[in-house]
Amino acid sequence: MLLLEVISGERLPKPERGKMRVHKINNVNKALDFIASKGVKLVSIGAEEIVDGNAKMTLGMIWTIILRFAIQDISVEETSAKEGLLLWCQRKTAPYKNVNVQNFHISWKDGLAFNALIHRHRPELIEYDKLRKDDPVTNLNNAFEVAEKYLDIPKMLDAEDIVGTLRPDEKAIMTYVSCFYHAFSGAQKAETAANRICKVLAVNQENEHLMEDYEKLASDLLEWIKRTIPWLEDRSPQKTIQEMQQKLEDFRDYRRIHKPPKVQEKCQLEINFNTLQTKLRLSNRPAFMPSEGKMVSDINTGWQHLEQAEKGYEEWLLNEIRRLERLDHLAEKFRQKASIHEAWTEGKEAMLKQKDYETATLSDIKALIRKHEAFESDLAAHQDRVEQIAAIAQELNELDYYDSPSVNARCQKICDQWDVLGSLTHSRREALEKTEKQLETIDELHLEYAKRAAPFNNWMESAMEDLQDMFIVHTIEEIEGLIAAHDQFKSTLPDADKEREAILGIQREAQRIADFNSIKLSGNNPYTSVTPQIINSKWERVQQLVPKRDHALLDEQSKQQSNEHLRRQFASQANIVGPWIQTKMEEIGRISIEMNGTLEDQLNHLKQYEQSIVDYKPNLDLLEQQHQLIQEALIFDNKHTNYTMEHIRVGWEQLLTTIARTSNEVENQILTRDAKGISQEQMQEFRASFNHFDKDHGGSLGPEEFKACLISLGYDVENDRQKRAGSMDTDDFRALLISTGCSLGDAEFNRIMSVVDPNNSGIVTFQAFIDFMSRETTDTDTADQVIASFKVLAGDKNYITAEELRRELPPDQAEYCIARMAPYQGPDAVPGALDYKSFSTALYGESDL
């Protein structure tokens, strides 16, 4: 009954109680007929099943009704009702995060899609950003409540049922979503209408904008054509090619810069016009009609006039430039030839007018004549250039060159100057030939003067050089040789004076002839720079230098006599002191080698020698005084002795050093002997072996000599057995080594050399040899022995404490150990533990403290 009323829209009467079933069936049939009249097909659904409460049939009919009246009318882009509704949902929810509508069941389960639909159309109703995907019940209830309260959509679904169902009912959700579609369909229609209006207005506005652009672009282009054509039709000629080239460059700028944008504008104008007409035709608008004179045909007509003017202008420019190039070429050729000619003639007139031949020598005159002949040849060669200049000027006049007046003036000036140069050339030749004859006589005298003055001048210069020459002599013989040579020179002076007078007489004769013939001599002989004044000046200088040389030689002779005395005095003393020092050196060497008596006897003997050397010091002091006098006199050699003061000093220092070193070696041997318990016989044997291999008696052995010395003592460096010998005497030690067939290996020998020669000097002194042999043949403390002693004090521990050291050792030695022992780092370490092993090895140089 209720369903029928809903469908038909009419209120039906309630059936009486007895007739209830019949009336119900009738009412249902009416509803079913109405549904069928609306084109809904009801298959296997009868009124009886509905009245009898068949739930399945009833629900099927309800869904058919919903599908027909609520969903079937929905259509998006010509799709089916279901697909259209789904497409509508997808488009509306596309901008929202976490929403992906693909169906009408699980896509709506989290409730975000319902909220997104509401927010898309009514954003003020939903705060979408605050919704959470993990709270679907809250999301669903929020959407249902808002839809019911503000959109008049009844709450058809239950949030808990949707969330609690694995796959929500598709029909129920589709029915509920269709309510949203119908609720928002009114807003959609308004939006569509507004969009249609906006689209129409936008098309109209765009067309109007295109019309305005066409009008403006056409006006600008026509104005530019109107402004450009008069410029292209201007045929005003210019005077210079530079001005015409500037016009051509302006035309090229027009073609290259100004015109291309206008070509583009013209093309764009036509494109815009065609596009505008097409748009108007497609939108059912009337065709566009431009203003009068702005049609495309009008623009094309103006453009043709522009290009015709442009072509004629370019041809005129090129022809005019070619004409001006011809004129400029002739004018430039005229200027170039005129400039070359003017540069050549510059100074020529002044040169031809000068009177340089009046004071010239004969050679100068001959040179001037040759120079003048060359000039005449050059003058004749320039005749053709002058004629060419006149011809070019004539041609420029005929071609009406704009600067013809200046060309004519310049040409006339060149021709006038040419006539003057010809007249001056002839006059100068006559003057030069006349002067040449007058100077030939004087030239012969000058030549004679030069031939005799040059060698005499050289002789005087050499004499002055010799007289002023600084001499350094070291012997009396050298100074006597210089005095003899000077006396020989003085004997030649009278003949030299006669030659001087003869040379000066030749010069006086040449001057007399010049004065007689009124010839102005330049004052200089062309064949020599030696003047009479120079000869007289140098002769006077020679006369002054001779006595000065006499005094200098006599002073040096006296000085050399004094130096000879000092040489003999020093040599006498040096020949005594030098051999004495050498003798003492040899005696000390014999004392250190011979080993007569005990070490104490040798030491006493050396002390006596040392005192005798000290007592001899006054003789050396006297020699120093004599050497100081020699140095002050700057005497550098002495043929009377082979000894120099430096040799004496070095010998004396070596003597003192040798006696001191020898005494010290003996003292160290005594200390070594007493400390190590070496017998006198062992010490003598060591000395005898060392001296045997010290071939040069220098007190030291080289590596090979030292190695041979060790082998002679039976020392084994390969197996290191000598360390096991303990405190054997030398004979027992040697017998043990020889019996085991020991040899001296390189590795062990290198180790021994590092001990006896730690500085790598390459030598082994006797003291180093004794120290090594004493260590090898006596019992000494070792690092292992010290470590064993510390272990006893530590109670057999691997470390020791400060309290134990202070308890077992004297205070100063205990503090010494505490300050230098490193902390013990072993696994059994305790606070304050000290490492006595590294300390013990460091004491013997086997590690760093």
Secondary structure by P-SEA (a helix, b strand, c coil): caaaaaaacbbbbbbcccaaaaaaaaaaaaaaaaaaaaccccccccaaaaaacaaaaaaaaaaaaaaaccccccccccccaaaaaaaaaaaaacccccccccccccccccaaaaaaaaaacccccccccccccccaaaaaaaaaaaaaacccccccccaaaaaacccccaaaaaaaaaaaaaaaaaaaaaaaaaaaaaaaaaaaaaaaaaaaaaaaaaaaaaaaaaacccccccccccccaaaaaaaaaaaaaaaccccaaaaaaaaaaaaaaaaaaaaaaaaccccccccccccaaaaaaaaaaaaaaaaaaaaaaaaaaaaaaaaaaaaaaaaaaaaaaaaaacaaaaaaaccccccccaaaaaaaaaaaaaaaaaaaaaaaaaaaaaaaaaaaaaacccaaaaaaaaaaaaaaaaaaaaaaaaaaaaaaaaaaaaaaaaaaaaaaaaaaaaaaaaaaaaaaaaaabbbbbccaaaaaaaaaaaaaaaaaaaaaaaaaaaaaaaaaaaaaaaaaaccccccccccccccaaaaaaaaaaaaaaaaaaaaaaaaaaaaaaaaaaaaaaaaaaaaaaaaaaaaaaaaaaaaaccccccaaaaaaaaaaaaaaaaaaaaaaaaaaaaaaaaaaacccccccccccaaaaaaaaaaaaaaaaaaaaaaaaaaaaaaaacccaaaaaaaaaaaaaacccccccccaaaaaaaaaaaccccccccccccccccaaaaaaaaaaacccccaaaaaaaaaaacccccccccaaaaaaaaaaaabbbbcaaaaaaaaaaaacccccccaaaaaacccaaaaaaaaaccccccccccccccccaaaaaaaaaccccc
